[in-house]
C-alpha cells in the first residue's frame, strides 16, 4: 500500500545492497507484499535465487516513537522465534545497520513461496483461526524479564509498560498538533486497572496477527504456516494477542481461538473478567495506535487514512465497552 514512510530503492541500489550482503548482483527487482511502513522487494540474483530485501524508513523520516530502530528489534524477534519456538519464520542472511549505502537500516531474508490467507470458506477460516491461536500459544511460551518494546526500553510491570506505550502515542499525536481525548481516557483507565494489568505474566507478544503477516505454503505433508514481520512484537501480556484473534468478537466470545490456544498453551486463557479488562486495555490501545498512525503514514486523500478512522473508532468502542462493565 502507498505510504509516506517508505524508502525508495532503485534497481542499482538494490544490486549494491545484495553485493554487500555477499549474495551477488541483482538480475530482477520487484515490489513484494502489502506492507505499509517498510519497503519490501523480491530480488532475484544472477544465480537465479530470489531473496526478500526489507528496508526501513530513512533515519530522518518522521515516524512514531516506538517505530524508531524498529527494524533492529525485528531482526532480534526473528532470531528469538527461530531459536525458541516451533513457528516457521524466514532466515535472515544479512542485516546492515551501518547506513553506509543509504540512510536506513535493511536486511535480506529468505523468500517464502506461498500465499497470504484470504477468501477461505467458513470451515477453512475456522481452521486458520485455530492455527493462528496455536502459533500465538507457541510464542507465548517464551518468557521475558521486562515489559514493553525492546527499542523503547523495558519496564518492571505491565502497567508501567502499557502506560509508557500509551504516553508515547499521545506524544506522537501532540507532535502533529492533535489531541486524542480517547487516548487520554485510555491513560486514566490504565491507572484505574493497574492491579489487574499487573497480573499479566511477561511473555513474547506479536500484537500483529493479521493475514498479510502469514504465508501459507502447500507441502507434501500438508499446509505449512509461516510467520513474517514480527517487527511490532513486544514483551507483555499474552492476552494482547487476542485483540487480533477473532478480531471484532467480544473477548468472552472468542471461544474458538481460546480452545485452540489452550490445547498447547502453558498459560491457558480462561476468558475471565480480569483477562477481559486486560484485553479491553489493549483493544483501546490498538484504537489509539491506529488513530495516531494515520498522521504519520497517510494524507486525507489516501485510502489508509479513512480505513484507520473507521477501524480506530470501532476498536476504541469495543475496548471501552469491555472496561465499563
C-alpha positions as CSV (number, residue, x, y, z in Angstrom):
1,X,0.0,0.0,0.0
2,X,1.1,3.6,-0.7
3,X,2.6,5.2,2.4
4,X,4.7,8.2,3.2
5,X,7.2,6.3,5.3
6,X,8.6,4.0,2.6
7,X,12.2,4.4,1.4
8,X,12.7,4.5,-2.4
9,X,15.1,1.8,-3.5
10,X,16.3,1.8,-7.1
11,X,17.5,-1.3,-9.0
12,X,21.1,-0.1,-8.8
13,X,20.9,0.4,-5.1
14,X,19.2,-2.9,-4.5
15,X,22.0,-4.6,-6.5
16,X,24.7,-2.8,-4.4
17,X,22.9,-4.0,-1.2
18,X,22.8,-7.6,-2.4
19,X,26.5,-7.5,-3.3
20,X,27.3,-6.1,0.2
21,X,25.3,-9.0,1.7
22,X,27.6,-11.4,-0.3
23,X,24.7,-12.7,-2.4
24,X,25.7,-11.4,-5.9
25,X,24.4,-9.0,-8.4
26,X,20.6,-8.4,-8.8
27,X,19.0,-9.5,-12.0
28,X,15.4,-8.5,-11.2
29,X,13.8,-6.4,-8.5
30,X,10.1,-6.3,-7.9
31,X,7.8,-4.9,-5.1
32,X,6.8,-7.5,-2.6
33,X,3.9,-7.7,-0.1
34,X,1.3,-5.3,1.1
35,X,3.3,-3.7,3.9
36,X,2.6,0.0,4.8
37,X,5.8,1.0,6.7
38,X,8.9,-0.6,5.3
39,X,9.9,-1.1,1.6
40,X,10.0,-4.8,0.8
41,X,11.4,-6.1,-2.5
42,X,11.8,-9.5,-4.1
43,X,15.3,-9.5,-5.5
44,X,16.5,-12.3,-7.9
45,X,20.2,-12.5,-8.2
46,X,22.3,-13.7,-11.2
47,X,22.5,-17.1,-9.6
48,X,18.7,-17.4,-10.1
49,X,17.9,-17.4,-6.4
50,X,15.3,-14.9,-5.1
51,X,15.5,-13.2,-1.7
52,X,13.3,-10.7,0.2
53,X,15.0,-7.4,0.8
54,X,13.5,-5.2,3.6
55,X,14.4,-1.6,4.0
56,X,13.3,0.6,6.9
57,X,12.2,4.3,6.6
58,X,15.1,6.7,6.3
59,X,16.8,7.6,9.6
60,X,15.4,11.1,9.3
61,X,11.9,10.0,8.4
62,X,9.0,11.3,10.5
63,X,8.0,8.1,12.4
64,X,6.4,7.3,15.7
65,X,8.5,6.9,18.8
66,X,8.1,3.1,19.0
67,X,8.9,2.8,15.3
68,X,12.5,4.3,15.8
69,X,15.0,1.5,15.3
70,X,12.2,-1.0,14.9
71,X,14.0,-2.9,12.2
72,X,16.8,-3.8,14.6
73,X,14.2,-5.2,17.0
74,X,12.6,-7.1,14.1
75,X,15.8,-9.0,13.5
76,X,16.0,-9.8,17.2
77,X,12.5,-11.2,17.2
78,X,13.1,-13.3,14.1
79,X,16.2,-14.8,15.8
80,X,14.2,-15.5,19.0
81,X,11.4,-17.1,17.2
82,X,13.7,-19.4,15.2
83,X,15.6,-20.4,18.4
84,X,12.8,-20.6,21.0
85,X,9.6,-21.6,19.1
86,X,8.4,-24.1,16.6
87,X,6.9,-21.4,14.3
88,X,8.4,-21.3,10.8
89,X,10.0,-18.0,10.1
90,X,12.3,-16.8,7.3
91,X,16.1,-17.0,7.8
92,X,17.8,-13.6,8.0
93,X,21.0,-13.9,5.9
94,X,22.4,-10.4,6.3
95,X,21.4,-7.3,8.3
96,X,23.0,-3.9,7.9
97,X,22.6,-1.1,10.4
98,X,25.7,0.9,9.3
99,X,23.7,3.2,7.0
100,X,26.7,3.3,4.6
101,X,24.8,2.6,1.3
102,X,21.7,4.6,2.3
103,X,20.5,6.3,5.5
104,X,18.3,3.4,6.5
105,X,18.5,0.0,8.2
106,X,18.0,-3.0,6.0
107,X,18.2,-6.8,5.9
108,X,18.0,-9.7,3.5
109,X,16.0,-12.8,4.3
110,X,14.8,-16.0,2.6
111,X,11.9,-15.7,0.2
112,X,9.0,-17.9,1.2
113,X,6.9,-19.2,-1.7
114,X,3.2,-19.3,-0.8
115,X,0.2,-17.1,-0.4
116,X,-1.5,-15.0,2.2
117,X,-4.7,-16.4,3.6
118,X,-7.9,-14.9,2.3
119,X,-11.2,-15.9,0.7
120,X,-11.5,-19.2,2.7
121,X,-14.8,-20.9,3.2
122,X,-16.2,-20.9,6.7
123,X,-14.7,-24.2,7.7
124,X,-11.2,-23.2,6.3
125,X,-11.4,-19.8,8.0
126,X,-12.1,-21.5,11.4
127,X,-9.2,-23.8,10.8
128,X,-7.0,-20.8,10.1
129,X,-8.1,-19.1,13.3
130,X,-7.3,-22.2,15.3
131,X,-3.8,-22.4,13.7
132,X,-3.1,-18.8,14.4
133,X,-4.1,-19.3,18.1
134,X,-1.8,-22.3,18.4
135,X,1.0,-20.3,16.9
136,X,0.4,-17.5,19.4
137,X,0.5,-20.0,22.2
138,X,3.9,-21.3,21.0
139,X,5.2,-17.7,21.0
140,X,3.8,-17.0,24.5
141,X,5.8,-19.8,26.0
142,X,8.9,-17.6,25.7
143,X,9.2,-15.6,28.9
144,X,10.7,-12.2,29.3
145,X,12.4,-10.3,32.1
146,X,10.9,-6.8,31.5
147,X,7.8,-5.4,29.8
148,X,7.5,-3.2,26.7
149,X,9.1,-2.6,23.3
150,X,12.7,-3.6,23.2
151,X,13.6,-0.4,21.2
152,X,12.0,1.9,23.8
153,X,13.4,0.2,27.0
154,X,11.8,-2.3,29.3
155,X,9.7,-1.7,32.5
156,X,9.3,-3.8,35.7
157,X,5.5,-4.1,35.4
158,X,2.9,-4.4,32.6
159,X,1.1,-1.4,34.0
160,X,4.2,0.7,33.7
161,X,4.9,-0.6,30.2
162,X,1.5,-0.1,28.7
163,X,1.2,3.3,30.3
164,X,4.6,4.3,28.8
165,X,3.4,2.9,25.4
166,X,0.3,5.0,25.6
167,X,2.1,8.1,26.6
168,X,4.4,7.7,23.6
169,X,1.4,7.6,21.3
170,X,0.0,10.7,22.9
171,X,3.3,12.5,22.4
172,X,3.3,11.4,18.8
173,X,-0.2,12.9,18.4
174,X,0.9,16.1,20.1
175,X,3.8,16.4,17.7
176,X,1.3,16.5,14.9
177,X,-0.9,19.1,16.6
178,X,-3.5,16.6,17.6
179,X,-5.1,15.9,20.9
180,X,-6.6,12.5,21.5
181,X,-9.3,12.6,24.1
182,X,-9.9,8.9,23.7
183,X,-6.2,8.3,24.3
184,X,-6.3,10.4,27.4
185,X,-9.3,8.4,28.6
186,X,-7.4,5.2,28.0
187,X,-4.5,6.5,30.1
188,X,-6.9,7.1,33.0
189,X,-8.3,3.6,32.6
190,X,-4.8,2.1,32.6
191,X,-4.2,3.6,36.0
192,X,-7.6,2.6,37.3
193,X,-6.9,-1.0,36.4
194,X,-3.2,-1.0,37.4
195,X,-3.5,-4.0,39.8
196,X,-5.4,-6.1,37.2
197,X,-2.8,-5.2,34.5
198,X,0.0,-6.3,36.8
199,X,-1.5,-9.8,37.0
200,X,-0.1,-10.4,33.5
201,X,2.9,-12.6,33.0
202,X,5.8,-11.3,30.8
203,X,5.7,-13.2,27.5
204,X,6.7,-12.6,23.9
205,X,3.7,-11.0,22.2
206,X,3.2,-10.3,18.5
207,X,0.2,-8.0,18.5
208,X,0.1,-8.0,14.7
209,X,-1.6,-11.3,13.8
210,X,-3.2,-10.3,10.6
211,X,-3.3,-12.4,7.4
212,X,-0.8,-10.3,5.5
213,X,1.8,-11.4,8.0
214,X,1.0,-15.1,7.4
215,X,2.2,-17.1,4.4
216,X,0.6,-20.5,3.7
217,X,2.8,-22.9,1.8
218,X,1.5,-26.1,0.3
219,X,3.8,-29.1,1.0
220,X,3.6,-32.9,0.6
221,X,2.8,-33.1,4.3
222,X,0.0,-30.5,4.1
223,X,-0.2,-26.8,4.7
224,X,2.8,-25.0,6.4
225,X,2.1,-21.7,8.0
226,X,5.0,-19.2,8.1
227,X,5.0,-16.0,10.2
228,X,6.6,-12.9,8.9
229,X,7.0,-9.3,10.0
230,X,7.3,-9.6,13.8
231,X,8.5,-6.0,14.0
232,X,5.7,-4.8,16.3
233,X,6.3,-7.5,18.9
234,X,6.9,-6.6,22.5
235,X,7.3,-8.2,25.9
236,X,4.0,-8.1,27.6
237,X,0.6,-9.6,28.4
238,X,-0.2,-12.6,26.2
239,X,-3.9,-11.6,26.3
240,X,-2.9,-8.7,24.0
241,X,-2.7,-11.2,21.1
242,X,-6.4,-11.9,21.4
243,X,-7.0,-8.4,20.1
244,X,-6.2,-9.8,16.6
245,X,-7.6,-13.3,17.0
246,X,-11.3,-13.3,16.0
247,X,-10.8,-9.6,15.8
248,X,-14.2,-8.0,16.3
249,X,-15.7,-10.6,18.6
250,X,-16.1,-9.5,22.2
251,X,-13.4,-11.1,24.4
252,X,-15.6,-13.7,26.1
253,X,-17.0,-14.9,22.8
254,X,-13.6,-15.8,21.4
255,X,-14.2,-19.4,22.3
256,X,-12.8,-20.9,19.0
257,X,-9.4,-19.3,19.4
258,X,-9.3,-19.8,23.2
259,X,-10.0,-23.5,22.8
260,X,-7.3,-24.0,20.2
261,X,-4.9,-21.8,22.2
262,X,-5.4,-23.8,25.4
263,X,-4.6,-27.1,23.6
264,X,-0.9,-26.2,23.6
265,X,-0.6,-23.2,25.9
266,X,1.5,-23.4,29.1
267,X,-0.6,-20.4,30.4
268,X,-4.2,-21.1,29.4
269,X,-6.7,-18.3,28.8
270,X,-9.9,-18.6,30.9
271,X,-11.9,-15.7,29.4
272,X,-12.1,-14.3,33.0
273,X,-13.1,-10.8,33.9
274,X,-9.5,-9.9,34.7
275,X,-8.4,-11.1,31.3
276,X,-11.3,-9.2,29.7
277,X,-10.1,-6.0,31.3
278,X,-6.5,-6.6,30.1
279,X,-7.9,-7.3,26.6
280,X,-10.0,-4.2,26.7
281,X,-7.0,-2.0,27.5
282,X,-5.1,-3.4,24.6
283,X,-8.1,-3.2,22.3
284,X,-8.3,0.5,23.1
285,X,-4.6,0.8,22.7
286,X,-5.0,-0.5,19.2
287,X,-7.6,2.2,18.6
288,X,-5.1,4.9,19.7
289,X,-2.3,3.4,17.6
290,X,-4.5,3.5,14.5
291,X,-5.8,7.0,15.3
292,X,-2.3,8.4,15.6
293,X,-0.7,6.3,12.9
294,X,-2.6,7.9,10.1
295,X,-1.0,11.3,10.7
296,X,2.4,9.7,10.0
297,X,1.7,7.4,7.1
298,X,-1.1,8.9,5.1
299,X,-2.9,12.1,3.9
300,X,-6.7,12.5,3.9
301,X,-6.8,11.6,0.2
302,X,-5.3,8.1,0.9
303,X,-7.3,5.0,1.5
304,X,-5.3,4.2,4.6
305,X,-6.3,7.4,6.3
306,X,-10.1,6.7,6.2
307,X,-9.6,3.0,6.9
308,X,-7.8,3.9,10.1
309,X,-10.5,6.4,11.0
310,X,-13.2,3.8,10.8
311,X,-11.2,0.9,12.4
312,X,-9.9,3.0,15.3
313,X,-13.5,4.1,16.1
314,X,-14.7,0.5,16.2
315,X,-11.8,-0.9,18.3
316,X,-12.0,2.0,20.8
317,X,-15.7,1.3,21.2
318,X,-15.1,-2.4,21.8
319,X,-12.2,-1.7,24.3
320,X,-14.1,0.9,26.3
321,X,-17.2,-1.2,26.4
322,X,-15.2,-4.1,28.0
323,X,-13.7,-1.7,30.5
324,X,-17.1,-0.1,31.5
325,X,-18.7,-3.3,32.8
